Amino acid sequence: MPDTLLSVRDLKLHYFTSKGAVRALDGVSFDLAAGETLGLVGESGCGKTTTGVALLNMPSPPGRIVSGSIMLDGAEIVGMRDRELRTRVRWSRISMVFQGAMNCLTPVYTVRALMMETFKAHTVTSRLENAEAESLLRHYIGLVGLPEHILGRYPHELSGGMKQRVVIAIALFLEPKVVIMDEPTTALDVIVQAQILNLIKVLKRDLNLSYIFITHDLATEAEVADRIMVMYAGKVAEIGTNQQIFGEKGPLHPYTQKLLNATPRLRRKVSELAFIPGAPPDLLDPPAGCRFSPRCPFAREKCRQVEPPITRLEDQHEVACWKAMEDPDYARS
């Protein structure tokens, strides 16, 4: 991929419990180009948020990256010391808006104090003087559409949409190149959701940001993402452009097809909603072969025994499915 900013290869992150290792990420690989938005979709527990946290190399205990590579702008993140990660990578090269982040703002600190805390925790102290930092935070508060007097307010004095804008400003404050958005519009009403999505697109254009956009909402991904990465049970099922996933031809992987079919559409009248039978596998003891095979209508013995590799079938369109690899037109007949 030209101008690759982030390259992830065979990333494995396990949570070590008394019952064994939970394989939350098990061989995840993808690239992110400069100025691109990559959407991550899939059911709860498929590894979307874990992928975001892994890119910051900050899995919560008992999680640990056990192997793989994360190259960010030419620097290897895996194995980097915590101090270097904190002062030279997190929030200064790559930052994250966590799910429900607007409810995690410390209530006893003003917006200014919260942003300055980010500055102190994630930079080398000689990088900016306080006066320069103050000027910078005023600039970013303005960029997210908030007036300067908000800096003196406490979180309880702000609406949900205002708090979410503050969290986005904090994520941008140290001018990272990659921003991970984990369900940034959760718990907001539809009008505020639209405002936040528009803000995200404007900031991408004006600051030339690269996003990893995590959500359950396929309609939102269709609006904001350039490419879509579909995850299932800690693995990548399919990666394609917006047009390849949502266009007339449609996706290649049976799981992606079922996700789309389960999404309500305004222009299609149905008597009942579609759903995916069964449940995702236990990642303490995942099934052999394709992890979607127990729920897949096309599964055969090979699918249950041999794990399909992620394979590029068309330009920028990759899929991990034996059926799609052997008969790519099966989903389009």
RONUTI-834235 format. One line per field, with one value per residue (C-alpha): residue number from 1; chain; x, y, z. Coordinates in steps of 0.2 Angstrom, whole numbers. Example, Ala and Ser with C-alpha at 12.3 -4.5 7.8 and 13.67 -1.06 7.14 Angstrom:
// RONUTI-834235
resi = 1|2
chain = A|A
c1 = 62|68
c2 = -22|-5
c3 = 39|36
//
This chain:
// RONUTI-834235
resi = 1|2|3|4|5|6|7|8|9|10|11|12|13|14|15|16|17|18|19|20|21|22|23|24|25|26|27|28|29|30|31|32|33|34|35|36|37|38|39|40|41|42|43|44|45|46|47|48|49|50|51|52|53|54|55|56|57|58|59|60|61|62|63|64|65|66|67|68|69|70|71|72|73|74|75|76|77|78|79|80|81|82|83|84|85|86|87|88|89|90|91|92|93|94|95|96|97|98|99|100|101|102|103|104|105|106|107|108|109|110|111|112|113|114|115|116|117|118|119|120|121|122|123|124|125|126|127|128|129|130|131|132|133|134|135|136|137|138|139|140|141|142|143|144|145|146|147|148|149|150|151|152|153|154|155|156|157|158|159|160|161|162|163|164|165|166|167|168|169|170|171|172|173|174|175|176|177|178|179|180|181|182|183|184|185|186|187|188|189|190|191|192|193|194|195|196|197|198|199|200|201|202|203|204|205|206|207|208|209|210|211|212|213|214|215|216|217|218|219|220|221|222|223|224|225|226|227|228|229|230|231|232|233|234|235|236|237|238|239|240|241|242|243|244|245|246|247|248|249|250|251|252|253|254|255|256|257|258|259|260|261|262|263|264|265|266|267|268|269|270|271|272|273|274|275|276|277|278|279|280|281|282|283|284|285|286|287|288|289|290|291|292|293|294|295|296|297|298|299|300|301|302|303|304|305|306|307|308|309|310|311|312|313|314|315|316|317|318|319|320|321|322|323|324|325|326|327|328|329|330|331|332|333
chain = A|A|A|A|A|A|A|A|A|A|A|A|A|A|A|A|A|A|A|A|A|A|A|A|A|A|A|A|A|A|A|A|A|A|A|A|A|A|A|A|A|A|A|A|A|A|A|A|A|A|A|A|A|A|A|A|A|A|A|A|A|A|A|A|A|A|A|A|A|A|A|A|A|A|A|A|A|A|A|A|A|A|A|A|A|A|A|A|A|A|A|A|A|A|A|A|A|A|A|A|A|A|A|A|A|A|A|A|A|A|A|A|A|A|A|A|A|A|A|A|A|A|A|A|A|A|A|A|A|A|A|A|A|A|A|A|A|A|A|A|A|A|A|A|A|A|A|A|A|A|A|A|A|A|A|A|A|A|A|A|A|A|A|A|A|A|A|A|A|A|A|A|A|A|A|A|A|A|A|A|A|A|A|A|A|A|A|A|A|A|A|A|A|A|A|A|A|A|A|A|A|A|A|A|A|A|A|A|A|A|A|A|A|A|A|A|A|A|A|A|A|A|A|A|A|A|A|A|A|A|A|A|A|A|A|A|A|A|A|A|A|A|A|A|A|A|A|A|A|A|A|A|A|A|A|A|A|A|A|A|A|A|A|A|A|A|A|A|A|A|A|A|A|A|A|A|A|A|A|A|A|A|A|A|A|A|A|A|A|A|A|A|A|A|A|A|A|A|A|A|A|A|A|A|A|A|A|A|A|A|A|A|A|A|A|A|A|A|A|A|A|A|A|A|A|A|A|A|A|A|A|A|A
c1 = 0|7|11|8|8|4|8|2|8|3|-2|-7|-13|-19|-27|-19|-32|-33|-42|-29|-25|-40|-34|-42|-31|-24|-14|-21|-13|-18|-11|-17|-12|-9|-25|-36|-50|-51|-67|-67|-83|-90|-100|-96|-80|-73|-57|-61|-57|-43|-35|-36|-28|-15|-10|-6|3|-7|-18|-25|-19|-19|-17|-1|5|14|20|18|24|16|26|20|28|44|45|42|29|30|44|46|49|34|42|46|29|21|32|35|21|5|-5|9|9|-6|-21|-37|-55|-61|-79|-89|-74|-85|-91|-73|-68|-62|-76|-65|-54|-58|-57|-41|-33|-38|-30|-14|-13|-12|2|12|9|13|27|45|44|56|45|33|32|16|11|14|3|-11|-11|-11|-26|-36|-33|-39|-54|-59|-56|-69|-81|-81|-79|-63|-73|-76|-59|-64|-79|-81|-87|-104|-107|-106|-119|-115|-110|-99|-90|-87|-79|-68|-62|-59|-49|-38|-35|-29|-20|-2|-5|-4|-5|-17|-32|-42|-61|-69|-88|-87|-105|-112|-125|-128|-144|-145|-143|-128|-121|-123|-113|-99|-97|-97|-84|-73|-74|-69|-54|-48|-48|-41|-27|-24|-28|-28|-42|-46|-65|-73|-91|-106|-115|-112|-122|-110|-95|-102|-103|-85|-74|-63|-60|-68|-60|-72|-66|-73|-67|-50|-46|-48|-62|-62|-55|-62|-65|-81|-88|-82|-91|-107|-108|-119|-107|-106|-94|-86|-86|-102|-100|-100|-115|-125|-120|-126|-142|-145|-144|-162|-164|-176|-180|-183|-199|-197|-208|-194|-176|-163|-150|-135|-139|-127|-114|-96|-84|-75|-58|-51|-53|-58|-63|-51|-51|-62|-69|-85|-88|-100|-112|-108|-121|-107|-96|-89|-76|-61|-68|-69|-51|-40|-39|-41|-27|-31|-30|-31|-44|-46|-38|-38|-51|-45|-54|-51|-64|-61|-78|-74|-56|-62|-78|-77|-94|-104|-110|-114|-125
c2 = 0|17|29|16|24|9|-9|-23|-41|-57|-48|-60|-53|-66|-63|-76|-82|-96|-107|-103|-91|-81|-78|-61|-57|-72|-67|-50|-41|-25|-8|10|23|41|51|35|29|10|4|-11|-20|-36|-43|-39|-49|-51|-41|-23|-13|-25|-21|-3|-5|-16|-3|8|-7|-5|-20|-21|-35|-50|-46|-46|-45|-62|-60|-50|-33|-15|-3|15|28|17|13|-4|-2|-20|-22|-3|2|10|27|29|23|36|51|48|37|37|53|61|48|38|42|34|40|26|19|29|41|56|48|45|63|66|76|87|94|107|104|114|104|88|93|99|83|74|86|82|64|61|73|76|91|102|100|114|128|130|145|136|122|134|141|124|118|134|130|112|117|129|115|104|118|124|141|145|148|129|127|133|122|105|89|90|107|101|91|74|81|94|81|70|85|88|70|72|88|79|65|78|89|82|81|62|55|41|42|27|30|17|19|38|41|29|35|51|56|55|74|75|59|67|82|72|62|78|85|69|70|89|86|72|84|99|89|75|62|44|35|18|19|5|3|-10|2|-3|12|23|14|16|35|38|23|22|3|-9|-23|-36|-46|-62|-71|-62|-64|-54|-61|-48|-32|-22|-4|4|0|-18|-21|-10|-9|-18|-34|-35|-44|-61|-68|-77|-68|-51|-55|-60|-44|-34|-44|-42|-23|-14|-4|10|5|-13|-20|-35|-45|-50|-45|-57|-64|-75|-91|-97|-88|-83|-97|-98|-90|-101|-116|-110|-122|-129|-123|-107|-100|-96|-113|-119|-104|-104|-111|-115|-124|-141|-153|-143|-127|-137|-144|-131|-113|-102|-89|-71|-70|-55|-59|-42|-25|-21|-35|-48|-63|-78|-90|-106|-104|-87|-92|-106|-98|-79|-77|-88|-73|-63|-76
c3 = 0|-5|9|23|40|51|47|58|55|63|79|94|110|124|141|153|165|178|165|151|138|129|111|109|94|85|69|64|50|41|34|36|24|27|27|27|38|41|49|61|62|70|84|102|108|91|95|88|104|109|92|96|113|106|94|109|117|133|135|153|164|162|143|134|116|114|96|80|74|74|63|66|55|54|72|80|94|101|114|116|134|143|146|128|123|135|130|111|105|114|111|101|87|90|101|106|110|121|121|133|135|139|155|160|162|180|188|199|185|173|154|155|169|160|144|153|162|145|140|156|155|137|132|137|148|138|122|126|138|148|138|122|128|133|116|108|119|115|96|97|108|94|81|89|88|107|114|124|140|140|146|163|165|174|165|174|167|149|138|131|114|122|132|117|108|123|122|104|107|120|108|95|107|104|86|82|65|69|80|85|87|98|96|97|95|108|120|110|102|83|80|91|82|65|72|79|63|53|64|63|44|44|56|44|30|38|48|36|50|48|58|64|67|78|78|77|66|48|42|51|43|26|29|36|31|16|19|30|41|47|62|69|85|86|67|51|40|26|21|7|1|5|-12|-11|5|3|-16|-29|-29|-10|2|-1|17|23|40|32|21|37|46|31|30|49|47|45|29|26|8|11|19|29|40|53|55|49|62|63|72|85|95|93|99|116|113|127|115|98|85|72|54|51|67|58|52|66|60|42|29|17|28|23|31|24|33|49|48|39|44|28|26|22|3|-9|-23|-30|-29|-10|-7|5|13|24|17|7|-2|-8|-13|-24|-30|-28|-38|-26|-16|-32|-41
//
